[in-house]
Amino acid sequence: MDLYTNYKDFDGIITNILFVCSISLIIGCAQKNFTDRVVPEEKDGIYTIQVQNQILEIDPAEGGRITSLKLNGKIFLTNNDVNNFNWGSTFWPSPQSEWNWPPSAELDNKPYSVEVVDNEVIMVSQKDPGTGFVVTKKFSGNKKSGYYLLKYTITNKSDKPRKVAPWEVTRVQTNGITFFPMGKGERTGGLEPLTLEKDGIIWFDYDGDKLPLTGNRQLYSDGADGWLAQVNGDVILVKEFKDLPLEKKAPKEGEIELFASEATPDKSYIEIEQQGAYEKLLPGASLTWEVIWYLRALPANVRSKVGDISLVTYVRDLIK
């Protein structure tokens, strides 16, 4: 056997060893990720994922929406007693100019199919007759890191190319503070005068007496660093996502958006929203966008106050 043949044999052995090691590493990582996931529970059609002292509930019969989020029993999201249409946390295709109002019932509130695979709750919508979109939502809880991972997929089931961006819409109570890092461009919308920019952070403190009586009660803004936070008393929700370059936002939309409902006792709410990249989907193509939710009790040394740097530092330390 000549030297070249020996080299080929040796090289093939090394290649096989590397291949086996790579496969073993991938399987090991998959097993680790699987074991880090909390086992979801189902009761009366509602799927519950409990991570430490956090409880997330999803209802496939209500458009696969997140219907409840609690920390130590304290409710963070609004329910359908506040507004029987706009409640909990949902997902829409952006821009809104493509469908105006109301959102597609197939994507927003009609029943989704549901299955649980590898401790991940997977819900799939019906096909939207207007756009041809089908939405898949995957929910899991990481017991090691103490967060929820939400994966949203939009699939173009129409017979023509379509452009779309992912959009998560989460309704929270009005007695809190919303804040996020400011990106490029200008803030617009009727809520803009009610925001404060300090040290690169945008703050919004709901005040029903100052809301615009006419026009829109929205805010459109670019963000930075890929996070949006809402604090209510001593509880904070942080949403982490991939930062969106300004040039990739959907037309007439913003990476970060806020909406404040009319100031009505016990019936008011705020929508804290973020969007992903505006992309072209060919027939049959999909895009997937991930969001991580952290729900935490604020430490005693962090003050729930507009402009307080301790809040910003806490968030940045949490997600880094």
C-alpha positions as CSV (number, residue, x, y, z in Angstrom):
1,M,0.0,0.0,0.0
2,D,1.5,3.3,-1.0
3,L,1.8,6.5,1.0
4,Y,-1.1,8.2,-0.8
5,T,-3.4,5.3,0.0
6,N,-2.3,5.3,3.6
7,Y,-3.0,9.0,3.8
8,K,-6.5,8.6,2.3
9,D,-7.3,5.9,4.7
10,F,-6.1,7.9,7.7
11,D,-8.0,11.0,6.4
12,G,-11.2,9.0,6.0
13,I,-10.9,7.7,9.6
14,I,-10.4,11.2,10.9
15,T,-13.3,12.5,8.9
16,N,-15.6,9.7,10.3
17,I,-14.5,10.4,13.8
18,L,-15.2,14.1,13.4
19,F,-18.6,13.4,11.9
20,V,-19.5,11.0,14.8
21,C,-18.3,13.6,17.3
22,S,-20.3,16.4,15.6
23,I,-23.5,14.3,15.6
24,S,-22.9,13.4,19.3
25,L,-22.5,17.1,20.1
26,I,-25.7,18.0,18.3
27,I,-27.6,15.2,20.0
28,G,-26.2,16.3,23.4
29,C,-27.2,19.9,22.8
30,A,-30.7,18.8,21.8
31,Q,-31.1,16.6,24.8
32,K,-29.9,19.4,27.1
33,N,-32.4,21.9,25.5
34,F,-35.1,19.3,25.9
35,T,-34.4,18.6,29.5
36,D,-34.3,22.4,30.3
37,R,-37.9,22.7,29.1
38,V,-40.8,22.6,31.6
39,V,-43.4,20.0,31.0
40,P,-46.6,21.8,29.9
41,E,-50.0,20.8,31.5
42,E,-53.4,20.8,29.9
43,K,-56.7,21.2,31.7
44,D,-60.1,22.0,30.1
45,G,-58.3,22.9,26.8
46,I,-56.0,25.5,28.4
47,Y,-52.2,24.8,28.3
48,T,-50.2,25.9,31.3
49,I,-46.4,26.3,31.5
50,Q,-45.1,27.0,35.0
51,V,-41.5,28.2,35.2
52,Q,-40.5,28.6,38.8
53,N,-43.0,31.1,40.3
54,Q,-44.3,32.2,36.8
55,I,-47.4,30.8,35.2
56,L,-48.2,31.2,31.5
57,E,-51.5,30.1,30.0
58,I,-52.4,29.7,26.4
59,D,-55.8,28.9,24.9
60,P,-55.8,27.4,21.4
61,A,-59.6,28.0,21.1
62,E,-58.9,31.8,21.4
63,G,-56.5,32.2,18.5
64,G,-53.7,30.5,20.3
65,R,-53.3,33.6,22.4
66,I,-51.6,34.0,25.8
67,T,-54.6,34.5,28.1
68,S,-52.8,34.8,31.4
69,L,-49.4,35.6,32.9
70,K,-48.8,35.5,36.6
71,L,-46.0,35.9,39.1
72,N,-46.6,34.6,42.6
73,G,-50.3,34.6,41.7
74,K,-50.3,38.3,40.6
75,I,-51.9,38.8,37.2
76,F,-49.8,40.9,34.8
77,L,-51.8,40.9,31.5
78,T,-55.3,42.2,31.1
79,N,-58.2,39.7,30.6
80,N,-61.4,39.8,28.7
81,D,-63.2,41.6,31.5
82,V,-61.3,44.7,30.5
83,N,-62.0,44.3,26.8
84,N,-63.6,41.3,25.3
85,F,-61.8,41.6,22.0
86,N,-58.4,43.2,22.8
87,W,-56.9,41.2,25.7
88,G,-54.1,38.9,26.6
89,S,-51.2,38.6,24.1
90,T,-51.7,37.9,20.4
91,F,-49.8,37.9,17.1
92,W,-50.5,39.8,13.9
93,P,-48.9,40.1,10.4
94,S,-47.6,43.7,9.8
95,P,-48.2,46.2,8.3
96,Q,-51.8,46.8,9.5
97,S,-52.4,48.8,6.2
98,E,-52.6,45.4,4.5
99,W,-55.7,44.4,6.4
100,N,-56.9,47.5,8.3
101,W,-59.3,46.5,11.1
102,P,-60.3,44.1,12.5
103,P,-57.4,41.6,12.3
104,S,-57.9,38.3,10.6
105,A,-60.1,36.1,12.8
106,E,-58.3,33.0,11.5
107,L,-55.0,34.4,12.9
108,D,-56.2,36.4,16.0
109,N,-59.2,34.6,17.6
110,K,-60.4,31.5,15.8
111,P,-59.3,28.1,17.1
112,Y,-55.8,26.8,16.4
113,S,-54.8,23.2,16.2
114,V,-52.5,22.1,19.0
115,E,-50.0,19.4,19.9
116,V,-47.1,19.1,22.4
117,V,-43.8,17.9,21.0
118,D,-40.6,17.7,23.2
119,N,-42.3,19.8,25.9
120,E,-43.1,22.5,23.4
121,V,-46.7,23.6,22.8
122,I,-47.3,24.0,19.1
123,M,-50.4,25.8,17.8
124,V,-51.3,26.3,14.1
125,S,-53.8,28.7,12.8
126,Q,-56.3,28.3,10.0
127,K,-55.4,30.0,6.7
128,D,-56.3,33.7,6.5
129,P,-58.5,34.0,3.4
130,G,-57.3,37.6,2.8
131,T,-53.5,37.2,2.8
132,G,-53.1,33.4,2.6
133,F,-51.0,33.4,5.8
134,V,-50.9,30.6,8.3
135,V,-49.4,31.3,11.7
136,T,-47.6,28.7,13.9
137,K,-46.9,29.5,17.5
138,K,-44.5,27.5,19.7
139,F,-44.4,28.1,23.4
140,S,-41.9,26.6,25.9
141,G,-40.6,27.4,29.4
142,N,-36.9,27.1,30.3
143,K,-36.7,26.0,34.0
144,K,-32.9,26.5,34.1
145,S,-32.9,30.1,32.9
146,G,-36.4,31.0,34.1
147,Y,-37.9,32.4,30.9
148,Y,-40.4,31.7,28.3
149,L,-39.4,31.2,24.6
150,L,-42.1,32.2,22.0
151,K,-41.5,31.2,18.4
152,Y,-43.7,32.7,15.7
153,T,-43.8,31.4,12.2
154,I,-45.7,33.0,9.2
155,T,-46.1,30.8,6.2
156,N,-47.3,32.1,2.8
157,K,-49.9,29.7,1.7
158,S,-51.1,32.0,-1.1
159,D,-50.2,31.6,-4.8
160,K,-48.2,34.9,-5.0
161,P,-45.3,36.5,-3.2
162,R,-46.2,38.6,-0.2
163,K,-44.3,41.0,2.1
164,V,-44.8,40.8,5.8
165,A,-43.3,41.4,9.2
166,P,-44.0,39.6,12.5
167,W,-45.9,41.6,15.2
168,E,-46.5,40.7,18.9
169,V,-49.2,42.6,20.6
170,T,-49.4,42.3,24.4
171,R,-52.0,44.0,26.6
172,V,-51.1,45.1,30.1
173,Q,-52.6,47.1,32.9
174,T,-52.5,50.9,32.9
175,N,-50.9,51.6,36.2
176,G,-47.3,50.9,35.0
177,I,-44.3,52.3,33.2
178,T,-43.1,51.3,29.8
179,F,-39.5,51.8,28.7
180,F,-37.1,50.8,26.0
181,P,-33.8,52.0,24.3
182,M,-34.3,54.6,21.6
183,G,-33.1,53.7,18.1
184,K,-32.8,55.9,15.0
185,G,-35.3,58.2,13.4
186,E,-38.1,60.1,15.1
187,R,-40.9,59.0,17.4
188,T,-44.4,59.7,16.0
189,G,-48.0,59.2,17.1
190,G,-50.4,60.8,19.6
191,L,-48.6,59.4,22.6
192,E,-45.2,60.9,21.6
193,P,-45.7,64.2,23.6
194,L,-46.4,62.0,26.7
195,T,-43.0,60.2,26.4
196,L,-39.7,61.2,28.0
197,E,-36.3,60.5,26.5
198,K,-33.5,60.4,29.1
199,D,-30.0,59.0,28.5
200,G,-31.2,57.1,25.4
201,I,-34.2,55.5,27.1
202,I,-37.8,56.2,26.1
203,W,-40.2,56.3,29.1
204,F,-44.0,56.2,29.0
205,D,-46.0,56.6,32.2
206,Y,-49.8,56.2,31.6
207,D,-51.9,59.1,32.6
208,G,-55.5,58.9,31.5
209,D,-56.1,62.6,32.0
210,K,-53.4,63.5,29.5
211,L,-54.4,61.1,26.7
212,P,-55.4,62.7,23.4
213,L,-59.2,63.1,23.1
214,T,-59.0,62.9,19.3
215,G,-56.7,61.4,16.8
216,N,-54.6,58.3,17.7
217,R,-53.3,57.2,21.0
218,Q,-50.3,55.4,19.6
219,L,-46.5,55.6,19.6
220,Y,-44.3,54.5,16.7
221,S,-40.5,54.3,17.4
222,D,-37.4,52.5,16.4
223,G,-35.7,50.7,19.3
224,A,-32.2,49.6,20.1
225,D,-30.5,46.6,21.8
226,G,-33.6,44.4,21.3
227,W,-35.7,44.8,24.4
228,L,-39.0,46.3,25.7
229,A,-40.0,46.4,29.3
230,Q,-43.1,47.1,31.4
231,V,-43.0,47.5,35.1
232,N,-46.1,47.4,37.3
233,G,-45.5,48.0,41.0
234,D,-42.7,45.6,41.9
235,V,-43.2,43.2,39.0
236,I,-41.5,43.6,35.6
237,L,-42.0,42.0,32.2
238,V,-39.0,42.2,29.8
239,K,-39.5,41.1,26.2
240,E,-36.2,40.3,24.4
241,F,-35.9,40.0,20.6
242,K,-33.5,40.6,17.7
243,D,-32.9,44.3,17.2
244,L,-34.5,45.6,14.0
245,P,-32.6,47.9,11.8
246,L,-34.7,51.0,10.9
247,E,-34.6,50.3,7.2
248,K,-36.1,46.9,7.7
249,K,-39.3,48.0,9.4
250,A,-42.7,47.5,7.8
251,P,-44.2,50.6,6.1
252,K,-46.0,53.0,8.4
253,E,-45.0,50.9,11.4
254,G,-42.3,50.9,14.1
255,E,-40.1,48.4,15.7
256,I,-41.6,49.5,19.0
257,E,-45.3,50.5,19.2
258,L,-47.6,51.5,22.1
259,F,-51.3,51.9,22.2
260,A,-53.3,53.4,25.1
261,S,-57.1,52.7,25.2
262,E,-59.5,55.4,26.4
263,A,-59.3,56.3,30.0
264,T,-62.3,54.3,31.3
265,P,-62.4,53.0,34.9
266,D,-61.5,49.3,35.0
267,K,-61.7,49.1,31.2
268,S,-58.4,50.7,30.2
269,Y,-55.3,48.9,28.9
270,I,-52.0,49.5,27.2
271,E,-50.6,47.5,24.3
272,I,-46.8,47.0,24.4
273,E,-45.8,45.8,20.9
274,Q,-42.7,45.0,18.9
275,Q,-42.1,43.9,15.3
276,G,-39.5,42.0,13.3
277,A,-38.1,42.5,9.8
278,Y,-40.3,43.1,6.8
279,E,-39.6,40.3,4.4
280,K,-40.7,39.0,1.1
281,L,-42.2,35.5,1.2
282,L,-42.6,33.5,-1.9
283,P,-45.5,31.0,-2.1
284,G,-44.8,28.2,0.4
285,A,-42.0,30.1,2.2
286,S,-41.9,30.9,5.9
287,L,-40.2,33.3,8.3
288,T,-39.7,32.6,12.0
289,W,-39.2,35.2,14.8
290,E,-38.3,34.5,18.4
291,V,-39.2,36.5,21.5
292,I,-38.1,35.7,25.1
293,W,-40.3,36.8,28.1
294,Y,-38.8,37.3,31.5
295,L,-41.2,38.0,34.4
296,R,-39.5,39.0,37.6
297,A,-40.1,40.6,41.0
298,L,-37.9,43.7,41.2
299,P,-35.1,43.7,43.8
300,A,-35.6,46.0,46.8
301,N,-32.8,48.3,45.5
302,V,-34.4,48.9,42.1
303,R,-37.0,51.8,42.1
304,S,-40.1,51.7,39.9
305,K,-39.8,55.3,38.8
306,V,-39.7,57.0,35.4
307,G,-36.1,57.8,34.4
308,D,-34.5,55.7,37.1
309,I,-31.3,54.2,35.8
310,S,-31.5,51.3,38.2
311,L,-34.4,49.9,36.2
312,V,-32.4,50.0,33.0
313,T,-29.4,48.5,34.6
314,Y,-31.5,45.7,36.0
315,V,-32.9,44.8,32.6
316,R,-29.6,44.9,30.9
317,D,-28.1,42.6,33.5
318,L,-31.1,40.3,33.2
319,I,-30.8,39.7,29.4
320,K,-27.1,39.8,28.9
